[in-house]
């Protein structure tokens, strides 16, 4: 029971359905987070790209990026290995942004592609632009409603911990992502470490505070060959209220 002066609502975590996701300010989020290539994002992208090069059998796979939002670098990491990439996104504003951004890849993504394709070893930026426009399929839908075992390669960046305060929903979203992949399929997931929530366009959105132990505990139930690594914030935090990043790579059970 709550003590005097304390409401019972204060102990109940806010859940995903309580937030106005269709009003997510995609342009503002993109400008703030991905206007240029940060050192920490470069490290994350390099880790993921190397893992997919080692683990993926391609280039004719069907990739899945869950909760893509205004971030194309997970899709770029999969691009050399995929004939098709499904970018699944719940927010209507983010869906609209993704359809425009994948149809005509902006020049600001060039440094990100150079991490995936150093010295144009996997093709130059213009070929990546054309290939993404050809292969990307933007699909509106929830992580919680993903069909199982439908894709060969997967990414989920800054999603499961950034859509709810409820640890049960974090676990459900993470599990649904991995189970959407065929057994043995490689995946990469990235998480904001100990996030306390965030604001976009003047609207507050939730987070579940997770670190390496919570992420490992959740993924061990659905993955094999799991490796979990912390990435330090560099050069400076994007916003208050988080302590770093955690990257997990592995294969779906």
Secondary structure, DSSP 8 states (H G I E B T S, - for coil): ---TT--GGGGS---GGGS-GGG--HHHHHHHHHSS--HHHHHHHHHHHHHHHHH---SSEEEEEET-TT--HHHHHHHTTEEEEEEEE--HHHHHHHHHHHHS--GGGHHHHHHHSGGGTT--HHHHHHHHHHHEEEEE--GGG--SS-EEEEEEES-GGGS-S-HHHHHHHHHHHHHTEEEEEEEEEEEEET---EEETTEEE------HHHHHHHHTTTEEEEEEEEE---SS-SSSS--EEEEEEEEE-
